Amino acid sequence: MKESRLNLYTRSRCPLCVKAQRVIADVREEHDFIYTELDIDESDEWTEKYGLMIPVVEIDGEIIQYGQIDHFTVLEALQKK
């Protein structure tokens, strides 16, 4: 079975992003996946696409959740992949 890839789009000075990082760390204790954290300020394309949405959780190219990130939603999405 192919391991899922989870991207977390964030930016500095973002309290919701810090919370999302904690949620992802907790989910990693229960489920294996490839994790990449991407700062949207490093790409004009990401800033334009996600600027008002961050943090954004994307799993295998599909946006799962943005803004308020919760453990249950992320874990459930990973388990369905």
Sequence and secondary structure as in RCSB ss.txt:
>XXXX:A:sequence
MKESRLNLYTRSRCPLCVKAQRVIADVREEHDFIYTELDIDESDEWTEKYGLMIPVVEIDGEIIQYGQIDHFTVL
EALQKK
>XXXX:A:secstr
    EEEEEE SS HHHHHHHHHHHHHHTTS  EEEEEEGGG HHHHHHHTTT SEEEETTEEEEESS  HHHHH
HHHHH 
